[in-house]
Amino acid sequence: MQIYEIKKYIGSYTAAMDGVDAIVFTGGIGENADDMRATVCDGLTFLGIKIDKEFNKTLVKGKEGEISTPDSKVRVFVLPTNEELVIARDTKEIVTNLKK
């Protein structure tokens, strides 16, 4: 069901934006679930998306890179996030502003 929802959102936003230049997988599952990324992209071949499945398998645990093939019409990336750092920075900003 999760794969279906992801593909539905990508398809909807692609239509709303009249195309797509790149797709970025990030966050816990997007960063670490190479099988999920492959399944999502396999369902989007109508957009011209092609990924290097072997290289895709290597991008887990904080590794980043482009998994689309040179002949893919849409670039596909894996990009790690540091959600804890963002939360810490936002919290610091809020606390600092409370003191003003």
Residue frames as qw, qx, qy, qz and C-alpha x, y, z in Angstrom:
[[0.000, 0.885, 0.466, 0.000, 0.00, 0.00, 0.00],
 [0.318, -0.771, 0.092, 0.544, 2.84, 2.41, 0.82],
 [0.391, -0.089, 0.595, 0.697, 4.40, 1.91, -2.63],
 [0.166, 0.643, 0.667, 0.337, 1.05, 2.66, -4.27],
 [0.166, -0.919, -0.273, 0.233, 0.68, 5.88, -2.25],
 [0.385, -0.558, 0.312, 0.665, 4.18, 7.06, -3.16],
 [0.309, 0.156, 0.684, 0.642, 3.61, 6.41, -6.87],
 [0.049, 0.790, 0.599, 0.117, 0.22, 8.13, -6.67],
 [0.227, -0.870, -0.070, 0.433, 1.78, 11.28, -5.17],
 [0.365, -0.341, 0.501, 0.707, 4.60, 11.34, -7.71],
 [0.239, 0.401, 0.738, 0.487, 2.12, 10.90, -10.56],
 [0.046, -0.871, -0.485, 0.069, -0.23, 13.57, -9.20],
 [0.261, -0.804, 0.091, 0.527, 2.50, 16.14, -8.66],
 [0.391, -0.099, 0.615, 0.677, 4.07, 15.36, -12.03],
 [0.166, 0.628, 0.668, 0.364, 0.74, 16.11, -13.69],
 [0.169, -0.914, -0.306, 0.207, 0.19, 19.26, -11.59],
 [0.309, -0.719, 0.281, 0.556, 3.67, 20.58, -12.41],
 [0.699, 0.681, -0.069, -0.208, 3.46, 19.52, -16.07],
 [0.747, 0.453, -0.430, 0.227, 6.51, 17.29, -15.73],
 [0.721, -0.672, 0.142, 0.091, 9.28, 16.36, -13.36],
 [0.373, 0.780, -0.489, 0.115, 13.03, 16.94, -13.53],
 [0.303, 0.329, -0.822, 0.354, 14.12, 14.89, -10.52],
 [0.784, -0.495, -0.253, -0.277, 12.86, 12.65, -7.74],
 [0.133, 0.529, -0.676, 0.496, 14.68, 12.53, -4.40],
 [0.792, -0.381, -0.472, -0.058, 14.35, 9.70, -1.90],
 [0.127, 0.486, -0.511, 0.697, 15.19, 10.82, 1.62],
 [0.652, -0.418, 0.253, -0.580, 14.29, 10.20, 5.24],
 [0.556, -0.344, 0.737, -0.171, 14.52, 6.84, 7.01],
 [0.789, 0.277, 0.547, -0.047, 12.77, 4.63, 4.48],
 [0.571, 0.819, -0.027, -0.056, 13.78, 6.63, 1.40],
 [0.001, -0.804, 0.595, -0.012, 17.42, 6.53, 2.46],
 [0.317, -0.409, 0.847, -0.125, 17.64, 2.91, 3.53],
 [0.718, 0.234, 0.617, -0.220, 15.06, 0.84, 1.63],
 [0.005, 0.396, -0.645, -0.654, 16.72, 0.18, -1.71],
 [0.137, 0.261, 0.935, 0.198, 14.07, -2.42, -2.57],
 [0.158, 0.745, 0.528, -0.376, 11.31, 0.13, -1.99],
 [0.065, 0.680, -0.252, -0.686, 13.07, 2.70, -4.20],
 [0.069, -0.155, 0.848, 0.503, 13.44, 0.12, -6.97],
 [0.151, 0.475, 0.867, -0.009, 9.79, -0.92, -6.75],
 [0.143, 0.783, 0.265, -0.544, 8.58, 2.69, -6.83],
 [0.056, 0.593, -0.460, -0.658, 10.76, 3.51, -9.84],
 [0.167, 0.057, 0.928, 0.328, 9.75, 0.31, -11.66],
 [0.183, 0.646, 0.728, -0.135, 6.18, 1.58, -11.48],
 [0.100, 0.856, 0.077, -0.501, 7.11, 4.92, -13.03],
 [0.516, -0.072, 0.598, 0.609, 8.69, 3.80, -16.28],
 [0.318, 0.752, 0.532, 0.225, 5.96, 5.67, -18.20],
 [0.104, -0.975, 0.020, 0.195, 7.76, 8.85, -17.06],
 [0.634, 0.666, -0.323, 0.224, 10.99, 7.59, -18.59],
 [0.433, -0.729, 0.482, -0.218, 12.52, 6.72, -15.22],
 [0.903, 0.180, -0.370, 0.124, 15.32, 4.18, -15.32],
 [0.434, -0.800, 0.388, -0.142, 17.55, 3.34, -12.37],
 [0.465, 0.440, -0.754, 0.144, 20.78, 1.43, -11.93],
 [0.830, -0.437, -0.192, -0.288, 19.45, -1.32, -9.66],
 [0.828, -0.044, -0.346, 0.439, 22.89, -2.54, -8.59],
 [0.252, 0.328, -0.255, 0.874, 24.12, 0.94, -7.64],
 [0.514, -0.544, -0.131, -0.651, 20.79, 1.60, -5.92],
 [0.869, -0.341, -0.356, 0.036, 21.51, -1.35, -3.58],
 [0.635, 0.074, -0.332, 0.694, 24.74, 0.31, -2.42],
 [0.022, -0.438, 0.090, -0.894, 23.11, 3.56, -1.28],
 [0.647, -0.615, -0.428, -0.142, 22.04, 2.84, 2.28],
 [0.687, -0.545, -0.231, 0.422, 23.11, 4.01, 5.75],
 [0.215, -0.835, 0.020, 0.507, 23.90, 7.62, 4.95],
 [0.423, -0.097, 0.564, 0.703, 25.28, 7.20, 1.45],
 [0.391, 0.719, 0.214, -0.533, 24.07, 9.58, -1.23],
 [0.239, -0.227, 0.687, 0.648, 24.10, 9.56, -4.97],
 [0.573, 0.347, -0.175, -0.721, 22.22, 9.49, -8.22],
 [0.552, -0.021, 0.832, -0.047, 20.59, 6.14, -8.99],
 [0.678, 0.640, 0.177, -0.315, 19.12, 7.04, -12.38],
 [0.745, 0.078, 0.447, 0.489, 20.83, 5.78, -15.50],
 [0.182, -0.314, 0.269, 0.892, 22.32, 8.20, -18.05],
 [0.099, -0.200, -0.672, -0.706, 19.40, 7.56, -20.42],
 [0.099, -0.583, -0.748, 0.303, 16.71, 8.16, -17.78],
 [0.072, 0.660, 0.335, 0.669, 14.45, 11.10, -18.62],
 [0.470, -0.816, -0.020, -0.335, 14.10, 11.90, -14.91],
 [0.328, 0.450, -0.678, 0.479, 17.05, 12.10, -12.52],
 [0.789, -0.515, -0.271, -0.198, 16.61, 10.08, -9.33],
 [0.215, 0.568, -0.574, 0.549, 18.65, 10.73, -6.19],
 [0.717, -0.496, -0.466, 0.148, 19.11, 9.28, -2.72],
 [0.144, 0.617, -0.262, 0.728, 19.89, 12.02, -0.21],
 [0.500, -0.334, -0.692, 0.398, 20.37, 11.43, 3.53],
 [0.225, -0.794, -0.097, -0.557, 18.82, 13.79, 6.04],
 [0.353, 0.009, -0.668, 0.655, 19.77, 14.72, 9.56],
 [0.354, -0.669, -0.484, -0.439, 16.34, 15.22, 11.06],
 [0.615, -0.586, -0.373, 0.373, 17.67, 15.45, 14.61],
 [0.405, -0.112, 0.028, 0.907, 19.94, 18.36, 13.64],
 [0.101, -0.448, -0.408, -0.789, 17.03, 20.22, 12.02],
 [0.537, -0.681, -0.485, -0.112, 14.91, 19.71, 15.15],
 [0.601, -0.429, -0.234, 0.632, 17.76, 20.96, 17.35],
 [0.245, 0.098, 0.174, 0.949, 18.28, 24.08, 15.22],
 [0.278, -0.566, -0.471, -0.618, 14.55, 24.85, 15.14],
 [0.610, -0.633, -0.452, 0.154, 14.30, 24.38, 18.90],
 [0.502, -0.248, -0.113, 0.821, 17.26, 26.69, 19.50],
 [0.047, 0.299, 0.303, 0.904, 15.67, 29.36, 17.29],
 [0.447, -0.643, -0.504, -0.364, 12.34, 29.11, 19.12],
 [0.637, -0.560, -0.351, 0.397, 13.96, 29.28, 22.56],
 [0.401, -0.052, 0.037, 0.914, 16.15, 32.22, 21.51],
 [0.120, -0.433, -0.373, -0.812, 13.10, 34.12, 20.23],
 [0.535, -0.654, -0.532, -0.062, 11.23, 33.45, 23.49],
 [0.567, -0.399, -0.251, 0.676, 13.94, 35.33, 25.38],
 [0.215, 0.229, 0.207, 0.927, 13.41, 38.51, 23.31]]
